[in-house]
Every structure is written in C-alpha cells, then in structure tokens.
Amino acid sequence: MNNSRMMKTLLGMLMALMLVFSAACGAASDAGNKPGNMAGNTEINASNEPAETEQAVYPLTLKDDTGTEVTFEQAPTKIVTLVPSETEAIYAIGSGDQVVGVDEWSNYPEEAAAKPKVGDMTTNIEAVAALNPDLVLASSTMNSEAIAKLRELNITVFASEPKTYDEVVAKLEMLGKMMNKQTEAAAVADRMRDVKQQVAEAVKDAEKKKVYLEFSPGWTVGSGTFLDELITIAGGTNISAGKADWYELSAEEVVTQNPQLIIYPALKEEPNPIAAGIESRPGWDVIDAVKNKQMYAVTEDPLVRVGPRLADGLLELAKVIHPDLVK
C-alpha cells in the first residue's frame, strides 16, 4: 500500500472512531420492500411519491442540539452536509436533489459520492460558502469549529447529536418536518422502529451472549454509546460496558471477561488489521470466541453513522449474536 493510500485509510479509520465516539455520525439487510421485514437490502433513496403528503407550516422554528433556534421561511433548496450521517439522512427522506455539497467521506447512496466535496475532518469554509447553501447539516461535536465560522458568515446551520437509536429516529422525523417531507420521513422512521421491535422480540428469551467489540485497532466501546445500546438490543452483553465511551482496551481484561463472540468491522485492507491484531495478541488463544472461531466481521458504515442505516447495523449484529433466532 503506497503512502497516500495508507494515509487515506488511517484517516478513514480515525474518522469512523471519532464518529462513534461522539455518537454523531457516523447494512446489509433490509426489510425487503416493507418496513419491519427482516430480510433484503435497504433502499435509502425514497423513490415512490406518496399519494398524500402532510404540509409543513412556514415559517418553522426548530431547535438544534447546540441549543440554537433555527427558523425556516420555506423548505431549504440548497443543502450542504458536513458528515456522512446527515448525507444519508437527507437522501433517505427523499431530499437528495437538494444536496449541493457533501464531505469527503459521504459515499452512500452512490449518487452522493458524486457531489462537490467541502472537506473531510476539516471543513473547507470557502468551499461551503461558494455553494451558497440555504442550509448546512452538521454534527454538533465533530463540526463545532466549522459551525461557529459558518454562523459568523450568516450561513444557516442545523447541528444534531443523537446519542441513542431512538434519538436517530427523532432526528429523521425532524428533518422530514424541516424539508416538508413528513410522509417520507415517517416511512423511514417507522421502518427503524419496526426493526428494533422485531429484533428485541426475537431475542427477548435468549441467552445474553458476551460480546467484545473492536471497531478501531486497540480500542473498544463502552457504555453510553449507541453501539453498546445496539449490542444490548441484539441480545448481547457488552463486556466493555464497565467504562464509558470509547477507550483503549486492556488485553488482560478481555481475557478475564472471556467473550463468546468478537465482532469487528470488515475493512478493505487485506489482511484486516483489526482481525490480525486480535489473532496475534498473546494469551488470546484461550478466549472462547477465539478457540471456537466465533469472530465476525460486520459492515462498518451502518454501525458508525447515526442515520437510517443504523437499523441495518442492528439487524446485522443480531444475526451474528443470535443467528438461530434472527434470519
């Protein structure tokens, strides 16, 4: 791997870690073509025009997660997104045509990747301003510096910071109200609720399997994060929940906790550096998950982006933890 590719890979992994750590930003399975069906692939782009749409009433004032009240005189028509979760969310509710710029890491849906880029972990303020947006969607933690600078330029910014699955659902509904896409947003939100309910129902009487999660080399995820919540919903017990947020793992503690399952992200590098690190750690060959070959790679993006595909991430986790119950 050349230096440029290596640097981009490392930046991507750091971005994923920070997105999860801040629960701001950032699946293989869908509900067929119906909300709640536990099979198939998610279609994030709302393509079917609803027969009847509830209309928003403008001017509309909404408070974002920085505590700022934002007033909309009409539905925004030129939107820039600064994190992948906001890109996915705005496309999911059928407002992709209004997107005029995205961050470097916005790669889903496919058409989003072709939009003009406005920076990666550091937002290019001049590039955003040049697009003349009437709305910028941002993460209140990841993009705090950019938010301040854009607001100084009188550019409207709406920043979110969902920390739980249900807060992600609420964010989608708020975006639907903002964009006058309530019907489309409700369909996405209902599908997320249905997946959560069906997974919880499927595993409610099952053994709570001990799970170790490593989504960045040498780092694990603790309590107070949506990944910890997803493991719980999916019928697992996060062995790292004794500490809050993301933290550097204690190899000895993982051996002591002896997880039944080890879950890590499927990365494009071969060999996968996280899997290689797990397999080469001294003493880990006695862990049940390693001995019994219960180590699983899962799709990364749906589990590190607080957007509509979080439901797909939950479904994939549930299939790994309880494959006999969640098909």
N, C-alpha and C positions, 0 to 999 in steps of 0.2 A: 504494500500500500504506500503511495507516494506521500510526501509531507502535506500537500494540500488536502488530499483525501482524508488523511489521518486527522488533521486539524478540524475538518468539517464534521467528521464522525464524533470526535471528542466534544465539539461544541453542541452537536445534536444531543448527545447523552447528557451533557450538563443542562441543556435546556429542558429535557424531559424531567430531570431530577428537580430542577427549580420549579417547574410547573406543578409537579406533585407536591413538593414541599409547601408551596404557597396555596395549594388547592385552588389554583386559579385557572390553570389552563390544562392538564392540559393534561368494530367486531366482526368477528367473522360471522356471527349468527344473527338472524333477524326473526321477525315474526311472520315469515312467509310474506304475504302481501297484506296481512291483517295485524292490527295491534294485538300483542299478547300471545300470538302463536310462537312457540319456542323452536322455530327452525327457519332456515333460509338466510338471506343476506339483507342487510339494512339498505334501503334506498333513502339517502339523506335529502335528496332534492325533491321537494313536493311538486309533482308534475301534474296532478289531477286538479283541475279547478273545481272548488266546491260549488255546489248548487246555490248556496246562500251563505253570505258572509256577514257576520255582525260588524257594524261600522264603528270605528273609534270616533270619539268626540274630541275635536281640537278647538282651542289649544289644550294640550295634555301635559301635565306636570308629573314627573316621576322622580323619585329619589334614588340615587345610585349608592353603591357600597362605600363611597368616600363620604357619604352624608350630604352630597351636593344635589340640590334640586335642579332638574333639567326640564325646561319647557319646550315642547314641540308644537310649532304652529301648524304643521302638517306632517304627514309621514315622510321621513327622510328619503331622498332620492339618490344621494351620492355618499356611500359609506366606505370608510377605511377601517380595517380590522388589524389590531396590533398583536394578537395571539391566535394560535390555531383554533382554540375552543370557540372563540367568538366567530371566526370564519365559518366553522361547521354549524354553529347555531343559526346564524343568519341565513345560510343556504337551506338548512333543514326546514325553516318556516316558509320557504318559497320566495325569499328576497335576494337571491343570488345576483339577479340582474342589476341590483342597485349597488353592488360592491365594485368599487373602482380601484382599490388597492389593498394588499394584504402583506403580512410579514413573511420573511423568508421561509419559515417552517410550515406555512399553511399549504398542505399538499392534498387536502380532501375537502370536498369532492374534486375530481380530476380537473374540472374547469377552473377551480380556484387557483391552482398552481400556475395558470397562465396569466393571472392578473399582475399588474405592476407591483413591484416589491418596494417596501418602505423601511427596510432594515430587518435585523434579526433580533438579538437580545438587546441591541441598542437601536432605538427608533431614529430614522432619519427625518428630523422635523421638517427640513426644507422639502423633502420628497412628499411628505404628507400635505403640507401647505400648498404645494404646486398642484395637487389633485383637487383642491378647492372642495373638500367634503363638507356636507352639512351635518355629518355625524361621524365620530370616531368611537369604535368599540374597543375597550381596553381591559386589562387586568389591573385592579387597583393596587396590587403589590408588585407584580412584575414590571409594570409600566409607570410606576409612580413619578419618576423624573420626567418622562415624556408627557404625562398627563398635565403636570404643572406648566411645562413650556407651551403646550398646545393651548391650554386655557389662557395663558398670557397673550396669545395671539387671537383670542376670542373665537377659537375653534371649539365647537360643541363636542364634549367627550362624555361618554357614559361608561363608567367603570364598574365591573362586577367582581365578586369574590365569594362564590358559593363554596361552602365547606362540607356539604353533605349531598347525598343523592337527591333528596327532596328539594334542596335549595337550587340544584341544577334544573330540576323540573320547573320550579317557580321562575327561574331566570328566563327559560324559554317562553313561558306564558307572558312575562313582562315584555319580552322582545316582540311577541305577537301583538300585544296591545300598542306598543310603540310604532310598529310598522303597519298597523291596520291589517294584520294577518292573524286575527284571533282564531279563526276556524282551523287554519293550517297548523298553528302553534299548539292548539288543543289536541290535534291528532297526534303530534309528536309527543306531547306531554303524557297523553293517555297511554301511548304505547310504552313509554318508560315506566309508568306506574304498573301497567299490566305485567311487564317482565319482572319487575321487583316482586309483585304479589305472587306470581306463578312460581318463581324460584323459591321464595320464602315458604310457600305452601308445600312444594315438592320435598324440601329438606327438613321440614319442621320436626319430624320424629326421628331424624337420622343422627347417628353418632357425630359429634363435633370433632372433625379431624384437625390435628395440629399441623399448622401451615407455617412455613418460613418463606418470606417473600424478599427477593433481592432484585431491585429494578435499576440499580446502578452499582458498578463494581465496589464491593466492600461496604455498601450502605443498605440498611433495611428500613422498613416503615413501621412506625409505632402508632399509638393511639391518637385520636383527634384528627385523623386524616380520612379522606374518603376511601382510600384503598383498604384501610383497616375496617371501615364500615362494610365495604363490599365483600371482604372475606367472611365477615360475620353473617351477612345476609345469605351468602352462598353456602352456609353450613360448615364453616371452618372456625378455628380458633387461632388467631394471630399470635405466635409465640413471642413476637417483639412488642406486644401491646403494653409491656410494663413501663415503657418510656414513651414520651410524646413526640410527635412529628417524625422526621427522618433523622437517623443518626448512624454513625459508623458502627458496624457490627462488632460484637465480641465473639470470636470464633469458638471460644471455650463455652460461652453461654449457649450458643446454638447446639453444641454437642450435648450439653446438660439438658436442654429442653427437648432434644431428640424428636424433631418434627417428623410426621408421617409423610408429608409432601413438601417439596421445594418447588417454588414457582418463580420463574424469571422471564424477562422479555425475549422474544425472538428478534434478534438483530441481524442486519445484513452481512456483518463480518463473519468470515469463516476462518478458524473456529470462533464460536461465540465467546467473547472474552469473559462474560459473566459465568457461563457454564464451565469454561475452562478453569476459572478461578475457584469455583465451588468444588470441582472434581479434584483439584490439586492441593486443597488445604489439608495440612497434616491433621490426622485424627478424625477427619470427617467420614472416613470409610465405615465407622461404627454407627453412624446415624441411620435410622430406619429408612428414611427416604432415599439415601444413597445405596444402602445394602439391597433394598427392594426395587431399585430403579424406578422410584416414584418422583422423578424430576421432570418438570414440564415447562416448555416454552410457550408463552401466550402472546397474542398480538399486543404490541406495545401501545400504539397511539390511543385506542379507545379507553385505556386504563390510566392515561396521564393527561387527558383533556376533559375538562368539566363541560362537556357538551352532550349532544343527543346520543352519541355512540357509547356513552358510559353504560347504557343498558346492555350493549353488546359485550362490553368488557365483563359486566356482572354475569351474563349468561355463559361466557367462556370460562370464567372462574368456577362457576357452579358445575359445569360439565367436567372440569378437571377434578374438583373436590369430590363430587358425587356423580360419577358417570353412570351409575346404575339407576339413578333417580331423575337426572336431567339429561334428556336426549337431544 
